[in-house]
Amino acid sequence: MLEIFASTPENMGLGDIGDFARRVEAMGYDGLFVSDAVHDGLLLAGQALAATSKIKVGTSVLIAFPRSPMNVALASWDLQGMSGGRFELGLGTQIKQNVEERYSARWLPPAAGMREYLGSLRAIFHSFRTGEPLNYVGEHYQFTRLQPFFNPGPIDAPDVPLMIGAVGPLMLKLVGSTADGVHTHPTNTSVRYLKEVIEPSVAAGLPDRDPKLKPPMIVASQFVATGPDAETVSKERERFRDMFAFLFSTPAYRASLELFGWGEVGEQLQQLTREKRWDEMPNIFTDEILDTFLVTADYDSLPETMVKRFNGLVDRVTLTVPNDPANDAGCARAIAAIRAAAKRADG
């Protein structure tokens, strides 16, 4: 079954997240991903879980290396217990400059560091649940002390699912071997990229996967230009054209363009950013390129479009929450129709 998740705007803070989460739940979304950029992702997740009773809430993605796995484990364990099992921990590495210069934290090799981070969390969760001594010793993380006084004890909920944001082949392989799932980058959600890059890279790690773990979930962090009418859809489409032009100016995200033979477009966008010619960037991002990465459909045609593109290819996909609450009812009908169409497609 194809799950539909919402995501918060990156500038949404604690004062607004509760009402937003209630809107998302009322519209019938399966879950909500909260950001960890301008505001703390764990605090946002706690507020969203407290304001709702059904939807799943996950971080997408919490910047891992500046935070001790023990601190993250304690917060996640509390969120999972308090919500009855509705919390998911999505983790990401960020870039080296941000980790070292924004957070003044230790940078680690992304795949190796994240592998140990996940291993540390699972070892800590195991000790929380069983009371057994904590003993995780890796190259980058060592956890060998957890006195009973500091152990919160078991919760009446499953262990916290551990998702990671992944772009490169080593991180995608880590998804297959270790993580519970992957959050794709919005530049990596084209059908061709999902089939030719994401799937085989994740599959490369499966031979090393613990058989106790379920198959990893694939979450498409998709941008969707939608709304009740053509005018709204058109405005959203141009908003996302600007966003994609900015994203693809970053060399790390150029692989998707190169897959389609558009590598020079990324080079042109990067050069325009160097020259601070921001207004010219969307002009380079043609309709052909935009349609490859963006879903464009009004609420009536959205179910067919989403199911045709994603059903059977990913487990979850994000869908933009309406900017205008007056469109919530239309969005809710579209979500219900997507769910019904996916069910029919599954037979």
C-alpha positions as CSV (number, residue, x, y, z in Angstrom):
1,M,0.0,0.0,0.0
2,L,1.3,3.4,-0.9
3,E,1.4,5.7,2.1
4,I,1.0,9.5,1.8
5,F,3.0,11.7,4.1
6,A,3.0,15.4,4.7
7,S,6.1,17.5,5.6
8,T,6.5,20.7,7.5
9,P,7.8,23.9,6.0
10,E,11.4,24.3,7.3
11,N,10.6,27.6,9.1
12,M,7.7,26.1,11.1
13,G,8.3,26.4,14.8
14,L,6.8,25.0,18.0
15,G,4.0,27.5,18.2
16,D,2.5,26.4,14.9
17,I,3.3,22.7,14.6
18,G,0.4,21.4,16.7
19,D,-2.3,23.0,14.6
20,F,-0.5,22.0,11.4
21,A,-0.2,18.3,12.6
22,R,-3.9,18.3,13.5
23,R,-4.7,19.6,9.9
24,V,-2.6,16.8,8.4
25,E,-4.3,14.2,10.5
26,A,-7.8,15.5,9.6
27,M,-7.0,15.4,5.9
28,G,-6.2,11.7,6.1
29,Y,-2.4,11.7,5.7
30,D,-0.6,8.6,7.0
31,G,2.1,10.6,8.6
32,L,4.1,13.8,9.0
33,F,7.8,14.4,8.5
34,V,9.2,17.3,10.5
35,S,12.3,19.3,9.5
36,D,15.5,19.8,11.5
37,A,16.8,22.9,9.9
38,V,15.6,26.2,11.5
39,H,14.0,24.5,14.5
40,D,14.9,21.4,16.5
41,G,13.4,18.3,14.9
42,L,12.9,16.3,18.1
43,L,11.0,19.1,19.8
44,L,8.8,19.5,16.7
45,A,8.2,15.8,16.6
46,G,7.1,15.8,20.3
47,Q,4.7,18.6,19.7
48,A,3.2,17.0,16.6
49,L,2.8,13.6,18.4
50,A,1.2,15.3,21.4
51,A,-1.3,17.1,19.1
52,T,-2.4,14.0,17.3
53,S,-3.6,10.4,17.9
54,K,-3.3,8.5,14.7
55,I,-0.6,9.7,12.3
56,K,3.0,8.6,12.4
57,V,5.6,11.4,12.9
58,G,9.2,11.2,11.8
59,T,12.2,13.5,11.5
60,S,13.3,14.1,8.0
61,V,16.1,14.3,8.7
62,L,17.7,14.9,12.1
63,I,21.3,16.0,11.7
64,A,23.1,13.1,13.5
65,F,26.8,13.8,14.0
66,P,26.4,16.9,16.2
67,R,24.2,14.9,18.6
68,S,25.4,12.1,20.8
69,P,23.5,8.8,20.0
70,M,22.7,8.5,23.7
71,N,20.9,11.9,23.8
72,V,19.0,11.0,20.6
73,A,18.2,7.5,22.0
74,L,16.7,8.9,25.2
75,A,14.6,11.5,23.4
76,S,13.4,9.0,20.7
77,W,12.6,6.4,23.3
78,D,10.4,8.9,25.2
79,L,8.7,10.0,22.0
80,Q,8.0,6.4,21.0
81,G,6.7,5.4,24.4
82,M,4.5,8.5,24.8
83,S,2.9,8.1,21.3
84,G,2.3,4.4,21.5
85,G,4.7,3.6,18.7
86,R,4.0,6.4,16.2
87,F,7.5,8.0,16.1
88,E,10.2,7.3,13.5
89,L,13.7,8.6,13.6
90,G,15.1,9.8,10.3
91,L,18.8,10.7,10.4
92,G,21.1,12.5,8.0
93,T,24.8,13.5,7.9
94,Q,24.7,17.0,6.4
95,I,27.8,18.4,4.7
96,K,31.2,18.6,6.4
97,Q,31.3,22.4,6.5
98,N,27.9,22.6,8.4
99,V,28.9,20.0,10.9
100,E,32.2,21.5,11.7
101,E,31.5,25.3,11.3
102,R,27.8,25.6,12.0
103,Y,27.6,23.0,14.8
104,S,31.3,23.0,15.9
105,A,31.1,19.2,15.9
106,R,33.1,16.3,14.8
107,W,32.8,15.3,11.2
108,L,32.9,11.5,10.4
109,P,33.1,9.6,7.1
110,P,29.4,9.6,6.2
111,A,28.7,5.9,5.6
112,A,31.1,4.5,8.3
113,G,29.9,7.1,10.8
114,M,26.3,6.5,10.2
115,R,26.7,2.7,10.3
116,E,28.1,3.1,13.8
117,Y,25.5,5.7,14.8
118,L,22.7,3.2,13.9
119,G,24.6,0.4,15.6
120,S,24.9,2.5,18.8
121,L,21.2,3.4,18.8
122,R,20.2,-0.2,18.4
123,A,22.5,-1.3,21.2
124,I,21.2,1.4,23.5
125,F,17.6,0.6,22.7
126,H,18.3,-3.1,23.5
127,S,19.7,-2.1,26.9
128,F,16.7,0.1,27.6
129,R,14.4,-2.7,26.8
130,T,16.2,-5.6,28.5
131,G,18.3,-4.1,31.2
132,E,21.3,-5.9,29.8
133,P,24.7,-4.2,30.0
134,L,25.4,-1.7,27.3
135,N,28.5,-2.7,25.2
136,Y,28.9,-1.1,21.8
137,V,32.5,-0.5,20.7
138,G,33.2,0.9,17.3
139,E,35.9,3.1,15.8
140,H,33.9,6.3,16.2
141,Y,31.5,5.5,19.0
142,Q,31.9,3.6,22.2
143,F,29.1,3.0,24.7
144,T,30.0,0.8,27.7
145,R,28.3,2.4,30.6
146,L,24.6,2.7,31.5
147,Q,23.9,2.5,35.2
148,P,20.3,1.4,36.1
149,F,19.6,4.9,37.5
150,F,20.0,6.3,34.0
151,N,18.1,3.5,32.1
152,P,14.5,4.6,31.3
153,G,13.5,0.9,31.0
154,P,11.2,-0.8,28.5
155,I,8.2,0.9,26.8
156,D,5.0,-0.6,25.5
157,A,5.8,0.1,21.9
158,P,8.1,-1.3,19.2
159,D,11.7,-0.1,18.9
160,V,12.1,3.2,17.0
161,P,12.4,2.7,13.3
162,L,15.7,4.1,12.0
163,M,15.6,5.8,8.6
164,I,18.4,7.7,6.9
165,G,18.6,10.3,4.2
166,A,20.9,8.9,1.5
167,V,22.1,10.2,-1.9
168,G,25.4,8.5,-2.7
169,P,26.0,4.8,-3.4
170,L,27.7,4.0,0.0
171,M,24.9,5.5,2.0
172,L,22.3,3.8,-0.2
173,K,24.1,0.5,0.3
174,L,24.0,1.2,4.1
175,V,20.2,1.4,3.8
176,G,20.1,-2.1,2.4
177,S,22.4,-3.6,5.0
178,T,21.4,-1.7,8.2
179,A,18.7,1.0,8.1
180,D,14.9,0.5,8.3
181,G,14.5,2.7,5.2
182,V,15.7,5.7,3.1
183,H,14.4,9.2,2.6
184,T,15.4,10.1,-0.9
185,H,16.4,13.6,-1.8
186,P,13.8,15.6,-3.8
187,T,16.2,15.6,-6.7
188,N,16.3,11.8,-6.7
189,T,12.6,10.8,-7.2
190,S,12.3,10.5,-10.9
191,V,11.1,7.0,-11.9
192,R,14.3,6.3,-13.8
193,Y,16.5,7.3,-11.0
194,L,14.5,5.2,-8.5
195,K,14.8,2.2,-10.7
196,E,18.3,2.6,-12.1
197,V,20.1,4.0,-9.0
198,I,18.2,3.8,-5.8
199,E,16.9,0.2,-6.1
200,P,20.2,-1.5,-7.2
201,S,22.3,0.6,-4.7
202,V,20.0,-0.4,-1.8
203,A,19.9,-4.0,-3.1
204,A,23.8,-4.1,-2.9
205,G,23.6,-4.0,0.9
206,L,20.9,-6.6,1.3
207,P,23.2,-9.6,1.6
208,D,24.7,-8.2,4.8
209,R,21.3,-7.3,6.3
210,D,20.2,-8.8,9.7
211,P,17.4,-11.3,8.8
212,K,15.5,-10.0,11.9
213,L,15.1,-6.7,10.1
214,K,12.2,-6.1,7.8
215,P,12.9,-5.1,4.2
216,P,14.0,-1.4,4.0
217,M,11.3,1.1,3.1
218,I,11.8,3.6,0.2
219,V,10.4,7.0,0.9
220,A,10.2,9.4,-2.1
221,S,10.5,12.9,-0.9
222,Q,8.6,14.2,-3.9
223,F,7.7,17.8,-4.8
224,V,4.1,17.9,-6.0
225,A,2.5,20.9,-7.8
226,T,-1.2,20.5,-7.1
227,G,-4.3,22.3,-6.1
228,P,-8.0,22.6,-6.9
229,D,-7.6,24.4,-10.3
230,A,-5.2,25.1,-13.1
231,E,-4.2,28.6,-11.7
232,T,-3.2,27.2,-8.4
233,V,-1.3,24.3,-10.0
234,S,0.5,26.7,-12.3
235,K,1.7,28.9,-9.5
236,E,2.9,25.9,-7.5
237,R,4.7,24.6,-10.6
238,E,6.7,27.9,-11.0
239,R,7.5,27.9,-7.2
240,F,9.0,24.4,-7.6
241,R,10.9,25.4,-10.8
242,D,12.7,28.0,-8.7
243,M,13.4,25.4,-5.9
244,F,14.7,22.8,-8.3
245,A,16.9,25.3,-10.1
246,F,18.5,26.2,-6.7
247,L,18.9,22.6,-5.6
248,F,20.5,21.4,-8.9
249,S,23.1,24.2,-8.6
250,T,24.7,22.1,-5.9
251,P,27.2,19.6,-7.4
252,A,26.2,16.9,-4.9
253,Y,22.8,16.6,-6.5
254,R,23.9,16.6,-10.1
255,A,23.8,12.8,-10.6
256,S,20.1,13.0,-11.4
257,L,20.7,15.5,-14.2
258,E,23.6,13.5,-15.5
259,L,21.5,10.3,-15.7
260,F,19.4,12.1,-18.3
261,G,22.3,13.7,-20.1
262,W,21.6,17.2,-18.6
263,G,24.9,17.6,-16.7
264,E,25.7,20.9,-18.4
265,V,22.5,22.3,-16.9
266,G,23.9,21.7,-13.4
267,E,27.1,23.4,-14.4
268,Q,25.3,26.4,-15.8
269,L,23.2,26.7,-12.6
270,Q,26.3,26.5,-10.4
271,Q,28.0,29.2,-12.5
272,L,24.9,31.5,-12.1
273,T,25.0,31.1,-8.3
274,R,28.7,32.1,-8.3
275,E,27.8,35.2,-10.2
276,K,24.7,35.8,-8.0
277,R,22.4,35.8,-11.1
278,W,19.6,34.2,-9.2
279,D,16.8,35.5,-11.4
280,E,18.2,33.8,-14.4
281,M,18.4,30.3,-12.9
282,P,14.7,29.2,-13.5
283,N,15.0,30.0,-17.2
284,I,17.5,27.3,-17.6
285,F,15.3,24.7,-15.9
286,T,13.1,23.9,-18.9
287,D,9.6,22.3,-18.8
288,E,11.1,19.0,-20.0
289,I,13.5,18.9,-17.1
290,L,10.9,20.1,-14.6
291,D,8.4,17.4,-15.7
292,T,11.0,14.8,-15.1
293,F,11.3,15.6,-11.4
294,L,8.0,17.3,-10.5
295,V,4.5,15.8,-10.3
296,T,2.0,18.3,-11.7
297,A,-1.7,17.5,-11.4
298,D,-4.9,19.1,-10.0
299,Y,-6.7,17.2,-7.2
300,D,-9.0,15.4,-9.6
301,S,-6.2,13.9,-11.7
302,L,-3.7,13.5,-8.9
303,P,-4.7,10.0,-7.8
304,E,-4.1,8.5,-11.2
305,T,-0.8,10.4,-11.6
306,M,0.6,9.4,-8.3
307,V,-0.3,5.8,-8.4
308,K,0.9,5.4,-12.0
309,R,4.3,6.9,-11.1
310,F,4.9,5.5,-7.6
311,N,2.8,2.5,-6.7
312,G,4.9,-0.7,-6.5
313,L,8.1,1.5,-6.8
314,V,8.2,3.2,-3.3
315,D,6.5,2.6,0.0
316,R,5.8,6.2,0.8
317,V,5.6,9.5,-1.0
318,T,5.2,13.0,0.2
319,L,2.3,15.3,-0.8
320,T,2.4,19.0,-0.3
321,V,0.0,20.4,2.3
322,P,-2.2,23.2,0.8
323,N,-1.0,26.7,1.5
324,D,-4.6,27.7,1.9
325,P,-6.7,25.7,4.5
326,A,-9.7,26.4,2.3
327,N,-8.3,23.7,0.0
328,D,-8.0,21.1,2.8
329,A,-11.2,19.3,1.8
330,G,-10.1,18.9,-1.8
331,C,-6.7,17.6,-0.7
332,A,-8.4,15.1,1.7
333,R,-10.6,13.8,-1.2
334,A,-7.4,13.4,-3.3
335,I,-5.6,11.5,-0.6
336,A,-8.6,9.1,-0.1
337,A,-8.7,8.6,-3.9
338,I,-5.0,7.9,-4.1
339,R,-5.4,5.3,-1.3
340,A,-8.3,3.7,-3.1
341,A,-6.5,3.7,-6.5
342,A,-3.4,2.1,-5.0
343,K,-5.5,-0.6,-3.4
344,R,-7.1,-1.4,-6.7
345,A,-3.7,-1.4,-8.4
346,D,-2.5,-3.9,-5.8
347,G,-5.4,-6.1,-6.6
